[in-house]
Every structure is written in structure tokens, then in C-alpha cells.
């Protein structure tokens, strides 16, 4: 049975400190067949973000979860797999509490922990190399 977004969110909401997590999950549907969900959960206290996919792969490795730089980044750290909803919630919660582990794992893949945003990304978001807003350029 597929684990859809509502079931996954409700499992995380049962945690004692669930109010410190931001969750964004969407169901995966192929030709009307609900296959699971994928999305992101972020610890608002330390900015650690984990990507989750509950879709069962043909290899039957289980549900995927891994560190990511931020929401919307589908690549990131090492792949981890869980075989039950309870295992997924327990392991993801542990990961969300370990910013140093997130930083180390993402760095091994050439990625950056959200607290250490690379200069290229700062510039692309309208910020200079110090993270300050760029001055507006008057139109001619």
C-alpha cells in the first residue's frame, strides 16, 4: 500500500516537537495510480532539510530519504532507505537534529548545508557575495 502525503504528514505531526518542522509533500500519481509521495521536511530551528520519496522502486530498496541543500533540491547526500513508515519517521527525525552530519554528508557530494549558501547562489538570488541585497540598477 502506497504511503501518500496526508499519511506521511500525520506521522510527523504525531512527534512531540512537530511544530518545529516545515513539511511540503506531493502525491506521485502515474496514469491515475497513486504510487506514493515525495517532498521535503525542514527543521526550522537549524535549517536541516531532508528529501523523502515513499514511492516503491522496482528494486524494492524501500522508501528513499536523504539530506538536501533546501526545498526544491532533489539531489544531495547519501541515499538512505526505510522499509516502514515508523522507520522513515524515526530516522528522518534523527537526521533533522544533526546539522553537522548534514553539512559533512552534503559536502562529500559537492553540496552545501543551507547555513553555508555558496556565493553563486547568493548572487543568483539578488544578493552580493556577502549576502547583502544588491543595489537597484536604474533603468536607462
Secondary structure, 3 states (H helix, E strand, C coil): CCCCHHHHHHHHHCCCCHHHEEEEEEEEEECCEEEEEEEEEEECCCCCEEEEECCCCCCCCCEEEEEECCCCCCCECCCEEECCHHHHHHHHHHHHCCHHHHHHHHHCCCCCCHHHCCHHHHHHCCECCCCCECCCCCCC
